[in-house]
Amino acid sequence: MAKYESEVKFLPQCTVEQVYGKLSNLETFRPILENAANNPMIAEKLKEAGQDPAQLEKLKEVELTGDSISFPVPMIGLMELRIVEREENRCIKLEAVGAPLDANLWIQVLPVSAGGSKMRLTLKADLNMMMKMMIGKKLAKGIDQMADMLAGLPYQMM
């Protein structure tokens, strides 16, 4: 199993309870997805970055429940990330379902002595040597980007 860890992200204004509360219920992401899919400013930023703003339409195909998020993936079909374990105010473990390989994602949240909290993501994926060479760097970059995105969420507004 290949292991990819994000940098530790500090959330100085957020308690562990706030972060865990939001991330342990995937349904809380619905307003964020709806806002992104219908936000003309995001579409304009994609255009400026040379990307197709029509990609935002794919966000409307994402299905959310409290325990899972499902989305279509080209050439694979429907893929799902499902919460398989919760350790209250500490860790959330998700498993890839419908993926061409076995993969797990851990979201770890810990308190910081000065107040606030810190978070780190860990991805373990069953990759053969060729796959590691082809997508290993992209997975490492992607796990850091995902951690940045999660660290930027409004946890205080729960």
C-alpha positions in Angstrom: 0.0 0.0 0.0 1.3 3.4 -0.9 0.9 6.1 1.7 0.4 9.8 1.1 0.2 12.4 3.9 -0.8 16.0 3.7 1.0 18.7 5.6 -0.4 19.4 9.0 -3.0 22.2 8.7 -3.5 24.5 11.7 -7.0 25.8 12.4 -6.4 28.4 15.1 -10.0 29.6 15.4 -11.6 26.2 15.3 -12.2 23.7 18.1 -11.7 20.0 17.5 -15.5 19.5 18.1 -16.4 22.1 15.4 -14.0 20.5 12.8 -15.0 16.9 13.6 -18.7 17.8 13.7 -18.6 19.2 10.2 -16.4 16.6 8.6 -18.0 13.6 10.2 -21.4 14.4 8.5 -20.8 14.6 4.7 -24.3 16.1 4.3 -22.9 19.4 5.6 -21.1 19.8 2.3 -24.3 20.2 0.3 -24.5 24.0 0.6 -20.9 24.3 -0.5 -21.4 22.1 -3.6 -24.6 24.0 -4.5 -22.9 27.3 -4.1 -19.9 26.3 -6.2 -22.1 24.8 -9.0 -24.2 28.0 -9.3 -21.6 30.7 -8.6 -20.7 32.8 -11.7 -17.6 34.1 -9.9 -16.2 30.6 -9.7 -17.0 30.0 -13.4 -15.2 33.2 -14.3 -12.1 32.1 -12.3 -12.1 28.8 -14.1 -12.2 30.6 -17.4 -9.3 32.9 -16.4 -7.3 29.8 -15.4 -7.9 28.3 -18.9 -10.3 25.7 -17.6 -13.8 24.9 -18.8 -16.5 26.4 -16.5 -18.9 23.7 -17.8 -17.1 21.4 -15.3 -19.1 23.0 -12.6 -22.2 21.2 -14.0 -20.6 17.9 -12.9 -21.0 19.1 -9.2 -24.8 18.7 -9.7 -24.2 15.0 -10.2 -22.6 14.5 -6.8 -24.8 12.6 -4.3 -24.5 13.2 -0.6 -25.7 11.4 2.5 -24.4 11.8 6.0 -22.1 8.8 5.5 -21.1 8.9 1.8 -20.4 11.0 -1.2 -20.8 9.6 -4.7 -19.7 11.1 -8.0 -19.3 9.9 -11.6 -15.7 9.3 -12.8 -14.9 9.0 -16.5 -14.2 5.4 -17.6 -14.9 4.1 -14.1 -18.5 5.0 -13.5 -19.9 5.8 -10.1 -17.4 6.1 -7.3 -18.2 6.5 -3.7 -16.3 7.6 -0.6 -18.0 6.1 2.4 -17.3 6.7 6.1 -16.5 3.4 7.6 -15.2 4.5 11.0 -15.5 7.5 13.3 -13.5 8.2 16.4 -15.3 11.1 18.0 -13.3 14.4 17.9 -10.2 12.6 16.6 -10.5 10.6 13.3 -12.7 9.9 10.4 -11.9 7.0 8.1 -13.3 6.8 4.6 -13.1 3.9 2.1 -13.3 4.1 -1.7 -16.2 2.0 -3.1 -16.4 1.3 -6.8 -12.8 2.4 -7.4 -10.5 0.3 -9.5 -8.2 -0.1 -6.5 -8.4 -0.4 -2.7 -8.0 3.0 -1.0 -8.7 4.5 2.4 -8.6 8.1 3.5 -8.1 9.2 7.1 -8.9 12.7 8.4 -7.2 13.2 11.7 -8.1 16.2 14.0 -6.2 17.0 17.2 -6.4 19.9 19.6 -3.5 22.4 19.8 -2.4 23.5 23.3 -2.5 27.2 22.3 -6.1 26.8 21.3 -7.7 25.7 18.0 -6.9 22.5 16.3 -4.8 20.8 13.6 -5.7 18.4 10.9 -3.9 16.0 8.6 -5.1 13.7 5.8 -3.6 10.3 5.0 -4.4 8.4 1.9 -3.4 4.7 1.6 -3.9 3.2 -1.8 -3.1 -0.2 -3.2 -0.9 0.8 -6.2 1.4 -1.3 -8.2 4.9 0.1 -9.1 3.7 1.4 -12.5 0.7 3.2 -11.0 2.9 4.7 -8.3 5.2 6.1 -11.0 2.3 7.4 -13.1 0.1 9.0 -10.5 2.0 9.0 -7.2 3.0 12.7 -7.5 -0.5 13.7 -8.5 -1.9 11.9 -5.4 0.6 13.5 -3.1 -0.3 16.9 -4.6 -4.0 16.2 -4.5 -4.0 15.1 -0.8 -2.4 18.4 0.1 -4.9 20.4 -2.0 -7.7 18.5 -0.3 -6.3 19.3 3.1 -6.0 23.0 2.1 -9.6 23.0 0.9 -10.9 21.4 4.2 -8.8 23.8 6.3 -10.5 26.7 4.5 -14.0 25.7 5.4 -16.1 27.8 7.7 -16.2 25.6 10.8 -17.2 28.4 13.2 -20.6 28.9 11.4 -22.0 25.5 12.5 
